[in-house]
Amino acid sequence: MKIETIAIHAGNHTDESSKAVIQPIVLSTTFVREADGSFPAGYIYSRSSNPNRTSLENVLAKLEGGVDAAAFASGNAAGMTVFQTLKPGTHVICPDDMYHGLRNQLKNLFAGILDFDFIDVNNETVLIDHIKPNTGLIWIETPSNPLLKITDIKKIVKIAREHKIKVACDNTFATPIGQQPLALGADLVMHSSTKYFGGHSDLMGGALITPEKNEWWAKIRQVQEMGGAIPSPMDCYFLARSIKTLPYRIRGHVHNAQLLAEFLEKHPKIEKVMYPGLLSHPQHQIAKDQMLNFGGMLSFCVKGGQDEAKRLINGLKLFTQATSLGGVESLIEHRASVEGPDTKTPLNLLRASVGLEHIDDLVADIMQALN
Ligand SMILES: *Cc1c(COP(=O)(O)O)cnc(C)c1O
């Protein structure tokens, strides 16, 4: 089946007892044991599994072309689960432009437990130079946050395989509608489903998706169940509901982002636009080869430094100044302020999550703020 069909059907099933077309929300934390000790529906206790979570995990796995998915309470909980499955002392190679929340997790919570380097993973020589006998994982994020750098997934996978290293890919920015890392050889996909999957800026979630039920996956399931950083049945329900429109929402985001990027690139007050769909993007060709579309996120640098960037952002009326991304409404933020004092993000950079408003209204808003 095609992805639009999967999105609608793989996370729902008709309830046999009520014949409700839409799967009900099962709030019960516990399930009846039969006289013979068995659990006929396979559910025992909701931390281990819940019907709404099962449906959500099913649609997540199918969208990414995987065999199984595990849903979490947040993207960071999903990321943390990956790091918790690694043997203490394992070396992890991470990109230099990485979601700051996960970078801080490694630096603050895993210091002394895991060994890690933040490097330009796209530079083959640098990458190979950093591989050590204890390297167990290469973490990639593409397009990256907030510089929209593209990582060549196939190239990383090839190098990793030669050294028997696993590759995990944060696919939050692209979504499976824009990029299928498992098909390109990745060993694991990670998502913050708070973003495009949720799509309405009203729920938090995370996910991991595997191409095979291997030993690593069994450990991931163990951390999910024993650690308990699981999403509630309500969150699973709303996420499965939002996912039904994901393919169509992404089309709208991509359409608007491309036009906005082209508009900004021509504007004399803009220094630089970072969007993989622009010919000027240094990795446009790699993006074209590995992505199905260029996504709905873009960053741009405003001429005149931080003050001009802040003046622009404060003059916007339709774009909301807020962190996060992937919702139907357009959001914009001064990224360096969010990332704190040790950020490497340019001070005149603004990151936009281009929403589903009409593109003419979005362009008009930026024009009035620039003027
Ligand atoms: C938001 C985000 C995360 C973290 O997800 P939460 O749901 O906020 O915990 C991880 N990676 C990327 C790329 C993100 O944008």
The ligand as an SDF file (V2000), in Angstrom:
LIG
                    3D

 15 15  0  0  0  0  0  0  0  0999 V2000
   12.2720   18.2220   19.2550 C   0  0  0  0  0  0  0  0  0  0  0  0
   13.3380   17.3540   18.7590 C   0  0  0  0  0  0  0  0  0  0  0  0
   13.8310   16.3040   19.5460 C   0  0  0  0  0  0  0  0  0  0  0  0
   13.3670   16.0510   20.9710 C   0  0  0  0  0  0  0  0  0  0  0  0
   12.0260   15.7110   21.0400 O   0  0  0  0  0  0  0  0  0  0  0  0
   11.0510   16.0830   22.2720 P   0  0  0  0  0  0  0  0  0  0  0  0
    9.7500   15.5170   21.8330 O   0  0  0  0  0  0  0  0  0  0  0  0
   11.0720   17.5740   22.4310 O   0  0  0  0  0  0  0  0  0  0  0  0
   11.5990   15.4110   23.4910 O   0  0  0  0  0  0  0  0  0  0  0  0
   14.8070   15.4930   18.9840 C   0  0  0  0  0  0  0  0  0  0  0  0
   15.3000   15.7120   17.7460 N   0  0  0  0  0  0  0  0  0  0  0  0
   14.8490   16.7220   16.9800 C   0  0  0  0  0  0  0  0  0  0  0  0
   15.4250   16.9090   15.6080 C   0  0  0  0  0  0  0  0  0  0  0  0
   13.8570   17.5730   17.4510 C   0  0  0  0  0  0  0  0  0  0  0  0
   13.4320   18.5820   16.6910 O   0  0  0  0  0  0  0  0  0  0  0  0
  1  2  1  0
  2  3  1  0
  2 14  2  0
  3  4  1  0
  3 10  2  0
  4  5  1  0
  5  6  1  0
  6  7  2  0
  6  8  1  0
  6  9  1  0
 10 11  1  0
 11 12  2  0
 12 13  1  0
 12 14  1  0
 14 15  1  0
M  END
$$$$
